[in-house]
Amino acid sequence: MDFISNRYLARKRLPAKLAAAFYDVYQQLGVAWEYLALQCRHWDGYRKVRGGKLACRICGTIKGTETRWLLLPAKGQKIIGRQTRPNSSHVFPSKQAATITEDSIQFHGATLHVSVHNRYESRLFRGKHDITIADDRIVRLLENGMECWLDSYSLHLKLPPHGKPIKPLPYSAFVWELPKRKLQKFPVMLEYDTRDRLQGVVILRPMRRGTKKGK
């Protein structure tokens, strides 16, 4: 794998077709290496590596760690994991117990974070009020200081702060030009700070089927 990577994949002016062929070879070698590592019994013992950890002298597996690997195509669509949603009506005692998915990835400079959890107990105002956090699936995309937040009830676009951020939470208001009868079709709110600077845009999503009001 090192030979293919250093000899061919590291070259800047390699033709695209040849680079793709060597990339496929590299991927197949990676799969073969993983299978060999899974079958390794670490007969020759371990050696110390950087950070004081112990690595197998044969396969290089770090002692006491779980082996995880993932191979993706060099170009085209990447598929990682599966889409998860809340799967229980039970109220869990904590967010950790209610969490189904909590994962993130950095892809070409953008950060994607997916969080899925069931309902769980929490508190407000330093523990003075008990509340129940609703089950939800939250997808966040961060790019150049901007954040796109998508959950079951809203789509929130947060703009990067102008200068030094202001501590109070931003104000929210519907677009005043729209009559009330049209706000049901255009539920758009604008967020602004105490200096009347635009902070973001919120779009309320239609309720999911089977969801009762007040939940």
N, C-alpha and C positions, 0 to 999 in steps of 0.2 A: 504494500500500500504506500509506503514511504517512497519507493522507487517511482511508482506511477505519479504520485503527487508532485515530487520534486523535479522529475525529469520532463513531465508533459503538462500537467494541470497548472503548474506555476508559470508557464511560459505565456507572455502577454500576446504574442502575435501568432498563436496557434489557430489554424483554420477551424471554423465553428463545427464542421462535421467531424473532424479528427478529435477535437476537444470533447464532443458529445460521446464519441466511441470510447475514449479513455475514461471518461466519467463513468460510463456503464461498467467498464472493467473494474474501476475502483469500487463501485457499489457492490459488485458481485464478490470481490475480495473481502469487503467488509462483512457481508453476510456469512461467507465461509469462515472468517475469523471469529465471528460471534458464535457460530456453531461449535467450533473447536474450543473456544473458551468455556462454553457451557459444559463440555465433556471433560475439561481439564480437572484433574484431581489434585493439582498443586503438589506433586510428589517431591519436587526439588526445593520446596520451602519458599520463603519470602525474602525479599531484599528491601532495604530502606530506600525510600525515594524522597522527593521534595516534600517538606511539611512534616517530616517524621512519620509518614504513613508507610505501610508495608505492602509491597506489590509482589504477585506471584512471579517467580523467575521464568516460568514457561509462557504464560498467557498474558501477564501484566495486570490481572484483575486485582483491585485494591482489597485487602483483607477486611472483612466485616461490612462491606457495602453491597447494596443490591444492584445487580446489573440491569441497566436500562439503555436501550439503543433505539434509534429511529432513523430510517433511511428515506430520503425524499428525492423526487426527480429534480434535476438541475433547472429545468424550465417547465413552465406550464403550471397547472393547478396543483396545490399542495393540500392534502387532507390529513388533519391531525385530530384524533379522538372522534367523538360522536356528540351530537347535540343532546344535551340533558336539560330537563325541566324539573320543577318541584314535583315530588312523587309521594308526598304524605300529607295527611290532614292533621297530624299530631303536632302539638306545640312543644318544641324541644327546649331544654333548660338553658342552652347557650347557642351562640352563633356557630361555634366550633362543632357542636353536636349536630346542628342543622345543616351544615355545609355539605353539598353534593359535589360541586366543582369549584375550584379556586385555582386558576391557572393563567399564565401570561406568556407572551412570546414577543420578542423584538424581531421585526421583519423589515429589512431594507430601511432602517431608521425609524419606523413607526412601531409603537407599542400597542399590542392588543391584549386586553385583560377580560376574562370571562369568569363571572361569579354566579353560582346557582345555589340557592339555599331554601330550605323549608321554613315554616314559621318558627320563631323562637322568642323567648322571654328576654326583655331588656328593661332598662330604667332610664328615666330622664331627671334632669336637675339634681345631679349628684346622688342619685338613688332614692329621691323622695317620691317618685311616681313610677309605678310598674306599668309597662306597656308590652304589647305583642307586636313584633316586627313581622309584616306580611311576607309570605313566601314570594320569591321573585327570581327572575333570570336577568342579570345585568351584564351588558356588553359595553366596554369602554375602549375607545380608540384615541390615542394621544399622538399628536403630530405637531412639531414646532410650537409648543406652548398651547395649542388648541386641543380641546377635548370634546369628543362626541360620545354622549352617554345615552344608551338605549336600554330601557327596561320594559316591563309589561304595561306600563301606564303612561309613559312619556318618552319623548325624544328631546334631549337637552344638548345644545351646542354652546360650549363655554369658550369665550375668546380669551387670548392671553391678556394679563393685566396691563393697563397703561401706566407705566412708571411704578411707583411704590404702591403695593396693594393696600386697600383700606380695610381695617379690621371688621367693621359692621357687615353683616350679611347684605347682599344686594337686594334692592327692591324689585318687585315683579308687578307688571300691569298688562292687561290686555290692550291690544291696539285700539285706541279710543275711536278711530274713524268708523270701525265696524259696528253696525247696529246689533242689538242683543240677539235678534232672531238669526243672524248670520254667524254669531260666535260659536254656535253648536257645530257648524260646518267648518269653521276656521278657528279652532281653539289654539291661538298663538299668543304667547306672552313674551314680553321683552323684559330683560333684566338690566338694571342700571344701578350705579352707586350714588353716593351722596353728592357727587360732583356732576351728575347727569351724564356719565360716560357709559356707553353700552358695554355690558358684561357678558351677555349671552342671549340665546333664544330658546324658548321652551314650547314644544308642540305636544299637546295632550292627545294620547292615543285612545281609540275606541276601546271600551271594556271588552275583555275576552268573553267568549260565549260560556255561559254557565257560571259566571262570576256575579255574585249578588252585590247590590249596592250596600255600602257601609262596611264592607270587609276590609 
